[in-house]
Amino acid sequence: MILFKIALILSVLVLGVQISNAQGKGFGLGIIVGEPTGLSAKLWTTGNNALDFGLGWSVINNHEDSGSNFHFHMDYLWHAWNAINSTERFPLYYGIGGRFNSHNDDGSIAIRGVLGIAWLPHNTPLDLFLEVAPSLELTPSSGFGIDAAIGVRYYF
């Protein structure tokens, strides 16, 4: 049942996004620390849009009997490159996506909103980011949550 729910979320998100040739920064892989803590990946689909993935552990929203929880999210992001006037590149970004968390026997599925800021230093294949993602939990019961983390990714 859990795999079916994950497959359903991925299918809806991927089918809702038309991926074009990457015009931005290609593919980045790195770490994310906070809620969740684990791996972070970003795939630019255009110069302003990207798919963002997180795979790790949810340590804040755990229950007493379960320890840390498996966490997976996927978001579609829009970037506002000119929101901050600077010689450095500090795009603000926002988006929507889905999240799976294994905090009980069946796991939970949620819709996420994302708001963040990234720093893409000149002449380096890195980005550093800070993001907040409020969520609406859909299963097994409804409720609200929030994820917040910092991270860094290296672009290949």
Backbone bond lengths (Angstrom), bond angles and torsions (degrees), N, CA, C in turn:
res aa  C-N    CA-C-N  psi(-1)  N-CA   C-N-CA  omega(-1)  CA-C   N-CA-C  phi
1 M - - - 1.449 - - 1.526 110.65 -
2 I 1.337 117.49 -39.59 1.459 120.89 -179.65 1.521 110.24 -63.91
3 L 1.325 117.20 -45.04 1.463 120.34 179.72 1.519 111.36 -62.53
4 F 1.330 117.40 -36.49 1.452 120.73 177.35 1.531 110.67 -62.41
5 K 1.332 116.52 -43.10 1.464 120.68 179.92 1.528 111.16 -64.72
6 I 1.325 117.27 -42.58 1.468 121.00 177.39 1.520 110.13 -61.91
7 A 1.337 116.73 -46.27 1.465 120.76 179.93 1.526 110.97 -61.79
8 L 1.311 117.20 -38.33 1.465 121.13 179.31 1.525 111.19 -64.65
9 I 1.328 117.41 -45.53 1.463 121.00 178.72 1.530 110.17 -61.50
10 L 1.322 117.08 -48.01 1.464 120.44 -179.15 1.525 111.32 -61.20
11 S 1.319 117.08 -41.51 1.461 120.63 -179.34 1.523 111.55 -63.11
12 V 1.331 116.65 -45.79 1.465 120.39 179.86 1.519 110.80 -62.45
13 L 1.334 116.77 -45.14 1.462 119.87 -178.44 1.521 112.29 -67.43
14 V 1.325 117.02 -44.05 1.461 119.83 -178.04 1.520 111.30 -69.09
15 L 1.328 117.35 -41.04 1.461 119.66 179.39 1.523 112.25 -67.87
16 G 1.317 116.53 -26.89 1.455 120.52 179.28 1.512 114.20 -80.74
17 V 1.299 117.73 -5.36 1.452 122.81 -176.35 1.516 109.21 -119.34
18 Q 1.311 117.70 124.83 1.449 121.15 176.04 1.523 107.41 -94.03
19 I 1.334 115.98 110.96 1.455 120.88 -177.75 1.521 109.10 -87.05
20 S 1.310 116.56 125.98 1.453 121.66 175.40 1.518 108.54 -107.14
21 N 1.305 116.91 -179.16 1.457 119.98 177.40 1.517 109.74 -61.32
22 A 1.316 116.23 136.80 1.464 120.63 -177.42 1.515 110.31 -65.26
23 Q 1.333 116.80 117.44 1.459 122.36 178.60 1.521 110.77 -107.03
24 G 1.312 116.62 -9.82 1.457 121.19 -177.67 1.507 111.27 -89.75
25 K 1.298 116.73 -116.09 1.458 122.38 -172.89 1.519 113.99 -107.05
26 G 1.318 120.30 8.06 1.452 121.04 179.72 1.510 112.54 79.15
27 F 1.342 116.87 -131.69 1.455 122.47 -174.98 1.523 110.26 -119.16
28 G 1.340 116.00 129.73 1.458 121.69 178.16 1.518 110.90 -120.45
29 L 1.329 115.50 144.62 1.456 121.79 179.43 1.519 108.71 -135.40
30 G 1.330 116.70 136.93 1.457 119.37 -178.74 1.504 112.27 -167.14
31 I 1.335 114.86 -151.83 1.460 121.05 -177.96 1.525 110.30 -121.58
32 I 1.310 113.76 154.58 1.453 121.95 176.03 1.526 106.66 -130.44
33 V 1.340 116.85 137.15 1.462 121.73 -177.39 1.519 108.56 -127.22
34 G 1.295 115.37 130.90 1.465 121.48 -178.99 1.506 108.53 136.41
35 E 1.303 115.52 -125.22 1.458 121.54 177.87 1.507 107.88 -123.49
36 P 1.319 120.41 93.33 1.467 129.75 11.22 1.532 112.35 -90.31
37 T 1.326 115.67 174.99 1.457 123.37 171.09 1.517 107.67 -119.69
38 G 1.334 116.42 126.42 1.463 119.43 -178.10 1.511 111.78 164.35
39 L 1.333 115.81 -136.15 1.459 122.72 -178.55 1.519 110.86 -98.49
40 S 1.326 115.55 147.09 1.456 122.40 176.34 1.519 108.53 -129.99
41 A 1.314 116.61 139.45 1.463 121.49 177.14 1.525 108.67 -136.39
42 K 1.333 115.37 149.58 1.460 120.77 178.54 1.515 108.46 -140.88
43 L 1.316 115.88 131.20 1.456 122.53 178.04 1.521 108.04 -122.19
44 W 1.342 115.35 112.39 1.463 120.41 178.91 1.519 108.24 -73.28
45 T 1.332 116.33 131.29 1.464 121.46 178.07 1.523 111.48 -102.94
46 T 1.333 116.47 -28.54 1.472 123.21 173.38 1.528 106.22 -145.42
47 G 1.317 117.52 -175.73 1.451 120.54 177.77 1.528 113.61 -68.18
48 N 1.344 117.53 -17.97 1.462 121.90 -178.23 1.523 114.31 -117.70
49 N 1.325 117.90 -11.83 1.457 121.08 -173.82 1.524 111.74 -123.89
50 A 1.335 114.80 151.12 1.460 119.86 -179.85 1.522 110.42 -154.17
51 L 1.327 114.66 157.70 1.452 122.20 168.89 1.522 107.24 -99.47
52 D 1.312 116.39 134.16 1.464 122.69 -178.24 1.522 108.17 -120.17
53 F 1.337 116.69 134.40 1.457 122.17 -178.23 1.523 109.68 -127.38
54 G 1.312 116.37 144.20 1.455 121.73 173.72 1.519 109.71 -135.02
55 L 1.315 116.12 135.57 1.459 121.98 179.53 1.520 107.14 -137.93
56 G 1.316 116.67 118.69 1.449 117.58 -177.24 1.504 113.12 -176.19
57 W 1.332 114.15 -146.04 1.439 121.88 -176.34 1.511 109.06 -121.29
58 S 1.307 114.55 137.75 1.450 122.22 174.37 1.514 106.70 -98.86
59 V 1.314 117.65 109.34 1.462 120.43 -175.47 1.522 113.34 -101.97
60 I 1.312 117.94 -17.38 1.465 120.66 -177.67 1.524 111.20 -85.64
61 N 1.329 117.53 -41.79 1.457 121.03 -174.63 1.529 112.49 -90.54
62 N 1.319 117.41 24.98 1.459 118.34 -178.52 1.529 111.32 -81.27
63 H 1.312 114.59 162.51 1.462 120.98 177.56 1.518 108.29 -103.15
64 E 1.321 116.99 158.41 1.459 121.66 -174.11 1.525 113.04 -55.16
65 D 1.323 118.09 -35.64 1.451 120.56 -173.88 1.521 113.56 -95.04
66 S 1.321 119.13 -1.16 1.462 119.05 -172.05 1.523 114.77 -112.36
67 G 1.335 119.93 -9.78 1.460 119.85 -176.52 1.512 110.02 68.47
68 S 1.326 116.80 -150.98 1.465 119.21 178.72 1.519 109.74 -78.40
69 N 1.323 115.87 159.93 1.457 122.69 -173.67 1.516 111.17 -119.07
70 F 1.315 116.09 143.99 1.454 122.35 173.18 1.525 108.61 -67.48
71 H 1.333 116.79 138.36 1.471 122.75 -178.36 1.526 108.53 -134.71
72 F 1.339 117.22 133.79 1.458 122.59 172.60 1.518 107.73 -137.76
73 H 1.350 116.74 133.32 1.456 119.31 172.76 1.522 110.25 -138.57
74 M 1.325 113.85 156.02 1.458 122.07 176.36 1.526 107.04 -142.83
75 D 1.347 115.90 128.21 1.462 121.19 -177.42 1.515 110.41 -130.25
76 Y 1.321 116.08 151.25 1.463 122.42 170.68 1.525 106.43 -104.48
77 L 1.350 116.52 125.14 1.462 121.74 -172.06 1.524 112.90 -115.40
78 W 1.318 115.34 145.68 1.452 124.39 169.56 1.525 106.90 -113.75
79 H 1.335 117.90 140.78 1.461 122.49 -177.62 1.525 110.75 -116.40
80 A 1.326 116.45 133.56 1.468 123.38 176.32 1.531 106.80 -104.24
81 W 1.323 116.67 93.31 1.468 122.20 -174.43 1.515 113.12 -69.41
82 N 1.313 118.63 -28.02 1.470 121.54 -175.24 1.528 113.58 -101.84
83 A 1.320 118.14 12.22 1.461 120.67 -177.62 1.526 111.81 -68.34
84 I 1.335 117.57 -30.93 1.463 122.19 179.39 1.520 107.62 -118.95
85 N 1.321 116.37 120.78 1.459 121.95 -178.67 1.532 108.73 -81.99
86 S 1.331 116.32 108.26 1.456 121.08 -176.78 1.526 109.01 -158.02
87 T 1.332 116.51 158.16 1.460 119.67 173.53 1.535 110.45 -75.53
88 E 1.336 116.40 -20.88 1.462 121.41 173.70 1.531 108.97 -85.07
89 R 1.315 116.20 165.81 1.470 120.93 178.83 1.532 108.69 -100.61
90 F 1.349 115.08 108.55 1.465 123.21 178.96 1.527 109.55 -124.77
91 P 1.325 118.89 74.15 1.465 117.91 179.27 1.530 111.45 -73.64
92 L 1.321 115.66 137.30 1.455 121.02 166.65 1.523 105.98 -83.51
93 Y 1.305 117.13 145.17 1.464 118.34 177.84 1.521 110.16 -137.83
94 Y 1.315 113.77 155.75 1.454 121.77 -179.83 1.516 107.56 -147.69
95 G 1.309 116.15 157.69 1.450 118.37 -178.36 1.510 113.09 -175.27
96 I 1.326 113.24 -173.92 1.457 121.43 -179.47 1.521 108.03 -141.16
97 G 1.314 115.43 148.94 1.458 119.03 -179.94 1.506 112.02 -169.07
98 G 1.317 114.39 -159.24 1.452 120.99 -178.22 1.510 110.94 -133.02
99 R 1.334 115.10 160.00 1.450 120.92 -178.48 1.516 109.55 -141.70
100 F 1.338 115.20 139.81 1.464 121.93 171.13 1.518 107.76 -118.50
101 N 1.329 116.35 134.55 1.454 121.39 178.68 1.525 107.66 -136.15
102 S 1.331 117.73 133.16 1.465 121.68 -175.86 1.520 112.49 -91.81
103 H 1.310 118.54 42.07 1.461 120.18 -173.73 1.524 114.77 -76.99
104 N 1.312 118.22 -1.16 1.471 119.99 170.71 1.526 108.00 -147.65
105 D 1.312 117.95 -174.68 1.466 120.70 -173.98 1.522 113.14 -57.02
106 D 1.327 118.02 -39.84 1.458 121.36 -178.58 1.517 113.13 -93.72
107 G 1.309 117.63 -15.68 1.457 120.77 -175.08 1.512 110.13 83.12
108 S 1.317 115.39 173.60 1.460 119.91 177.71 1.521 109.20 -130.13
109 I 1.303 114.68 148.89 1.458 122.57 176.97 1.516 107.56 -119.61
110 A 1.327 116.05 136.51 1.463 120.32 -178.43 1.523 110.25 -140.10
111 I 1.312 115.62 156.16 1.465 123.41 169.94 1.524 105.99 -95.73
112 R 1.335 116.38 132.35 1.470 121.56 -178.51 1.517 110.68 -112.82
113 G 1.299 116.11 142.44 1.453 122.43 163.30 1.524 105.95 -106.03
114 V 1.314 118.58 149.05 1.465 120.95 -176.97 1.522 109.52 -130.74
115 L 1.327 116.67 137.08 1.454 123.19 173.48 1.515 106.93 -137.95
116 G 1.340 116.35 127.70 1.451 118.56 -177.80 1.513 113.24 -156.58
117 I 1.323 113.94 177.24 1.459 122.43 174.99 1.522 107.07 -135.93
118 A 1.315 115.38 141.02 1.464 120.89 178.75 1.523 109.03 -123.39
119 W 1.296 115.94 156.29 1.462 122.97 171.73 1.508 106.35 -123.34
120 L 1.329 116.21 120.77 1.454 123.01 177.49 1.518 107.37 -112.88
121 P 1.337 118.24 91.87 1.462 120.90 -177.03 1.528 110.91 -61.45
122 H 1.340 115.55 142.97 1.467 120.46 177.68 1.521 110.40 -62.59
123 N 1.314 115.83 144.72 1.467 123.96 174.07 1.524 114.01 59.44
124 T 1.313 117.94 27.04 1.459 121.31 172.84 1.529 108.51 -135.59
125 P 1.321 118.20 149.27 1.469 120.38 179.25 1.538 112.07 -90.41
126 L 1.332 117.31 38.34 1.464 121.47 -176.43 1.512 111.53 -119.99
127 D 1.326 115.56 155.69 1.459 120.89 162.07 1.520 107.97 -136.54
128 L 1.312 115.37 141.81 1.456 122.89 175.61 1.517 106.11 -114.83
129 F 1.330 117.11 140.19 1.459 118.74 -174.14 1.518 111.66 -144.31
130 L 1.327 114.05 157.33 1.453 124.74 175.51 1.519 106.13 -135.23
131 E 1.331 117.15 127.69 1.456 118.44 -177.65 1.519 112.12 -143.55
132 V 1.330 113.85 155.27 1.457 123.93 175.92 1.518 106.61 -127.12
133 A 1.341 116.32 136.07 1.459 119.85 -176.69 1.527 110.61 -136.39
134 P 1.338 117.38 94.81 1.459 118.84 172.88 1.528 109.51 -68.99
135 S 1.327 116.68 148.14 1.463 119.74 -177.42 1.525 111.31 -136.53
136 L 1.327 113.66 152.96 1.457 122.69 174.06 1.517 106.76 -113.02
137 E 1.329 116.75 108.44 1.460 121.23 -179.56 1.523 109.06 -75.17
138 L 1.339 114.92 130.85 1.459 121.04 -177.96 1.522 112.81 -102.08
139 T 1.329 116.87 -35.53 1.460 121.27 -179.67 1.515 109.04 -134.64
140 P 1.265 122.26 151.79 1.460 128.42 -3.31 1.525 112.80 -76.84
141 S 1.326 116.83 -15.43 1.465 121.07 172.67 1.523 107.08 -140.38
142 S 1.306 116.84 164.29 1.463 119.41 -178.21 1.528 110.00 -85.28
143 G 1.315 114.59 152.25 1.455 120.79 178.87 1.515 109.81 174.95
144 F 1.323 116.49 174.73 1.450 122.21 -179.58 1.520 110.34 -113.70
145 G 1.328 115.69 148.20 1.450 121.36 176.47 1.511 109.47 -147.03
146 I 1.311 116.03 177.01 1.458 119.91 178.16 1.529 108.79 -148.06
147 D 1.319 115.55 137.49 1.459 123.11 172.76 1.523 106.91 -113.25
148 A 1.312 117.20 145.11 1.462 122.28 176.09 1.517 108.11 -148.78
149 A 1.331 116.83 135.81 1.463 119.07 -176.46 1.525 110.72 -160.18
150 I 1.334 114.08 163.62 1.454 122.07 170.32 1.521 107.04 -119.50
151 G 1.330 115.98 157.41 1.453 117.78 -179.63 1.507 112.79 -164.34
152 V 1.323 114.12 174.20 1.460 122.22 177.04 1.521 107.55 -142.47
153 R 1.331 116.18 142.39 1.460 121.48 177.19 1.520 110.36 -132.09
154 Y 1.323 115.40 146.25 1.463 123.11 174.74 1.522 107.36 -106.01
155 Y 1.360 116.67 133.60 1.464 121.77 -177.65 1.519 111.14 -100.84
156 F 1.308 114.33 129.97 1.475 122.08 -178.88 1.505 110.98 -91.06
